[in-house]
Amino acid sequence: MGNMYAYVRVSTQQQNEDRQVIAMAEVGVSPENIYIDKQSGKDFDRPMYQKLLKRLRENDVLYVKSIDRLGRNYEEILEQWRLLTKDMRVDIVVLDMPILDTRKGKDLLGTLIADLVLTLLSYVSENERKAIRERQREGIEAAKKRGVKFGRPEKPVPNFRMAYDKWVSKEINAEDAAKLCDLETATFYYRARRMKEK
């Protein structure tokens, strides 16, 4: 048997990876062999995952807590699985799904069962990612209909109303109005257009 490695992923910087790291320590993976990414699983363009790929050798064992920690893109998970297990001849152990342990059942039936389970789980994982995106989109649309504003609120600009009124009544031009507010001319035009829309 080769070396033991682990791959840990959380989707954002704010999420905590401790639960996965503890699980890897419990199976005996040393801390220096645990690779952690804090980003989305939509693709495999992740720095620590790519670094891990360069370290892996034939007969090494790669542990992941669950299949969705490896990734969330159905086709890419299958492609990476085949790259690791067939091309690189690395074993993969998915801790939450003991049937996905390529060290066991290396015969044709074992391989077939693992491939079927992997295909099903990858499909479910990607559909969940799509469902999350759809729920987010629907939530944003519903919030906009209720009048919720997104983004940072505009900072108040001293003298803007006075400069705007003078500009509208043609007492001053846009450049002078912008100077009165300590704004760039383009920013003044942008805010003036927003004021007119209100």
C-alpha positions as CSV (number, residue, x, y, z in Angstrom):
1,M,0.0,0.0,0.0
2,G,1.2,3.5,-0.8
3,N,0.7,6.8,1.2
4,M,-2.5,8.0,2.6
5,Y,-3.9,11.3,1.6
6,A,-7.2,13.2,2.2
7,Y,-9.0,15.9,0.3
8,V,-11.3,18.3,2.3
9,R,-13.5,21.0,0.7
10,V,-15.9,23.6,2.0
11,S,-17.7,25.9,-0.3
12,T,-16.8,29.3,1.3
13,Q,-14.1,30.8,3.5
14,Q,-16.6,31.2,6.3
15,Q,-17.5,27.5,6.5
16,N,-15.6,25.2,8.9
17,E,-13.7,22.2,7.7
18,D,-13.0,20.7,11.2
19,R,-15.5,17.9,10.9
20,Q,-13.9,16.6,7.8
21,V,-10.3,17.1,9.1
22,I,-11.2,15.1,12.3
23,A,-12.7,12.3,10.2
24,M,-9.4,12.1,8.2
25,A,-7.3,12.0,11.4
26,E,-9.5,9.2,12.7
27,V,-8.6,7.0,9.7
28,G,-4.9,7.8,10.2
29,V,-4.2,10.4,7.5
30,S,-1.3,12.6,8.8
31,P,-2.0,16.4,8.9
32,E,0.6,17.2,6.2
33,N,-1.2,14.9,3.8
34,I,-4.6,16.6,4.2
35,Y,-5.3,19.0,1.3
36,I,-8.0,21.7,2.0
37,D,-9.8,23.9,-0.5
38,K,-12.3,26.6,0.5
39,Q,-14.2,27.1,-2.7
40,S,-17.1,25.9,-4.8
41,G,-17.2,22.4,-6.1
42,K,-18.5,23.4,-9.5
43,D,-15.2,22.4,-11.2
44,F,-11.8,20.9,-10.3
45,D,-9.8,24.1,-10.9
46,R,-8.9,24.3,-7.2
47,P,-5.3,25.0,-6.0
48,M,-5.0,22.4,-3.3
49,Y,-6.8,19.7,-5.3
50,Q,-4.3,20.3,-8.2
51,K,-1.4,20.2,-5.8
52,L,-2.7,16.9,-4.4
53,L,-2.9,15.4,-7.9
54,K,0.8,16.1,-8.4
55,R,1.6,14.2,-5.1
56,L,-0.5,11.1,-5.7
57,R,1.2,8.0,-7.0
58,E,0.1,4.5,-7.9
59,N,-1.2,2.5,-4.8
60,D,-1.8,5.7,-2.8
61,V,-5.1,5.9,-1.0
62,L,-7.2,9.1,-1.2
63,Y,-9.9,9.7,1.5
64,V,-12.8,12.1,1.1
65,K,-15.7,12.5,3.6
66,S,-18.4,12.4,1.0
67,I,-18.7,12.5,-2.7
68,D,-20.0,16.1,-2.8
69,R,-16.7,17.2,-1.1
70,L,-14.9,15.9,-4.1
71,G,-17.0,18.0,-6.4
72,R,-20.5,18.9,-7.5
73,N,-20.3,18.6,-11.3
74,Y,-21.6,15.2,-12.4
75,E,-19.4,14.8,-15.5
76,E,-16.3,16.1,-13.9
77,I,-16.6,13.9,-10.8
78,L,-16.8,10.8,-13.0
79,E,-13.9,12.1,-15.1
80,Q,-11.7,12.7,-12.0
81,W,-12.7,9.3,-10.5
82,R,-11.6,7.5,-13.7
83,L,-8.4,9.6,-13.8
84,L,-7.5,8.7,-10.2
85,T,-8.6,5.0,-10.2
86,K,-7.9,3.9,-13.7
87,D,-5.1,6.1,-15.1
88,M,-3.2,6.9,-11.9
89,R,-4.2,3.7,-10.1
90,V,-5.0,5.5,-6.9
91,D,-7.6,4.0,-4.5
92,I,-10.4,6.2,-3.3
93,V,-12.3,5.8,0.0
94,V,-15.5,7.8,0.5
95,L,-16.0,7.6,4.3
96,D,-19.8,8.3,4.2
97,M,-20.4,5.7,1.6
98,P,-18.4,2.5,2.4
99,I,-19.5,0.9,-1.0
100,L,-17.3,3.6,-2.6
101,D,-14.0,2.1,-1.4
102,T,-12.0,1.0,-4.4
103,R,-9.7,-1.1,-2.2
104,K,-12.5,-3.6,-1.9
105,G,-14.2,-5.6,-4.6
106,K,-11.5,-5.2,-7.3
107,D,-13.3,-7.9,-9.3
108,L,-15.7,-7.0,-12.2
109,L,-18.8,-7.1,-10.0
110,G,-17.2,-4.8,-7.3
111,T,-16.1,-2.4,-9.9
112,L,-19.5,-2.3,-11.6
113,I,-21.3,-1.7,-8.3
114,A,-18.9,1.1,-7.3
115,D,-19.3,2.7,-10.8
116,L,-23.1,2.6,-10.6
117,V,-23.2,4.0,-7.1
118,L,-20.8,6.8,-8.1
119,T,-22.8,7.6,-11.2
120,L,-26.0,7.9,-9.1
121,L,-24.4,10.0,-6.3
122,S,-22.7,12.3,-8.8
123,Y,-26.0,12.9,-10.6
124,V,-27.8,13.6,-7.3
125,S,-24.9,15.9,-6.2
126,E,-25.1,18.0,-9.4
127,N,-28.9,18.2,-9.3
128,E,-28.7,19.5,-5.7
129,R,-26.2,22.2,-6.9
130,K,-28.6,23.2,-9.7
131,A,-31.6,23.2,-7.2
132,I,-29.6,25.5,-4.8
133,R,-28.9,27.9,-7.7
134,E,-32.5,27.9,-8.8
135,R,-33.7,28.5,-5.2
136,Q,-31.3,31.4,-4.9
137,R,-32.5,32.9,-8.2
138,E,-36.1,32.6,-7.2
139,G,-35.4,34.1,-3.8
140,I,-33.6,37.1,-5.3
141,E,-36.5,37.7,-7.8
142,A,-39.1,37.5,-5.0
143,A,-37.1,39.9,-2.8
144,K,-36.8,42.4,-5.7
145,K,-40.6,42.2,-6.2
146,R,-41.0,43.1,-2.5
147,G,-38.8,46.1,-3.1
148,V,-35.6,44.8,-1.4
149,K,-32.5,46.6,-2.8
150,F,-29.3,44.7,-3.3
151,G,-25.8,46.0,-3.1
152,R,-24.4,48.7,-0.9
153,P,-26.6,51.7,-0.3
154,E,-25.4,54.9,-2.0
155,K,-23.5,57.3,0.2
156,P,-25.1,60.7,0.6
157,V,-23.4,63.4,-1.4
158,P,-23.2,66.9,0.1
159,N,-24.8,69.6,-2.0
160,F,-26.1,67.2,-4.5
161,R,-29.7,68.3,-4.4
162,M,-28.8,71.9,-4.7
163,A,-26.3,71.2,-7.6
164,Y,-28.9,68.9,-9.3
165,D,-31.6,71.6,-9.1
166,K,-29.3,74.3,-10.5
167,W,-28.2,71.9,-13.3
168,V,-31.8,71.1,-14.2
169,S,-32.8,74.7,-14.3
170,K,-29.7,75.3,-16.5
171,E,-28.1,77.8,-14.1
172,I,-24.9,75.7,-14.2
173,N,-23.5,73.0,-16.5
174,A,-22.8,69.4,-15.5
175,E,-19.1,69.9,-14.9
176,D,-19.8,72.8,-12.5
177,A,-22.5,70.8,-10.8
178,A,-20.1,67.8,-10.3
179,K,-17.5,70.1,-8.8
180,L,-20.0,71.5,-6.3
181,C,-20.6,67.9,-5.1
182,D,-16.9,66.8,-5.4
183,L,-17.9,64.2,-7.9
184,E,-16.5,63.1,-11.3
185,T,-18.8,64.4,-14.1
186,A,-19.7,60.8,-15.1
187,T,-20.8,60.1,-11.5
188,F,-22.8,63.2,-11.4
189,Y,-24.6,62.2,-14.6
190,Y,-25.3,58.7,-13.2
191,R,-26.7,60.1,-9.9
192,A,-28.7,62.7,-11.8
193,R,-30.3,60.0,-14.0
194,R,-31.1,58.0,-10.8
195,M,-32.7,61.1,-9.3
196,K,-34.8,61.8,-12.4
197,E,-36.0,58.1,-12.3
198,K,-37.1,58.5,-8.7
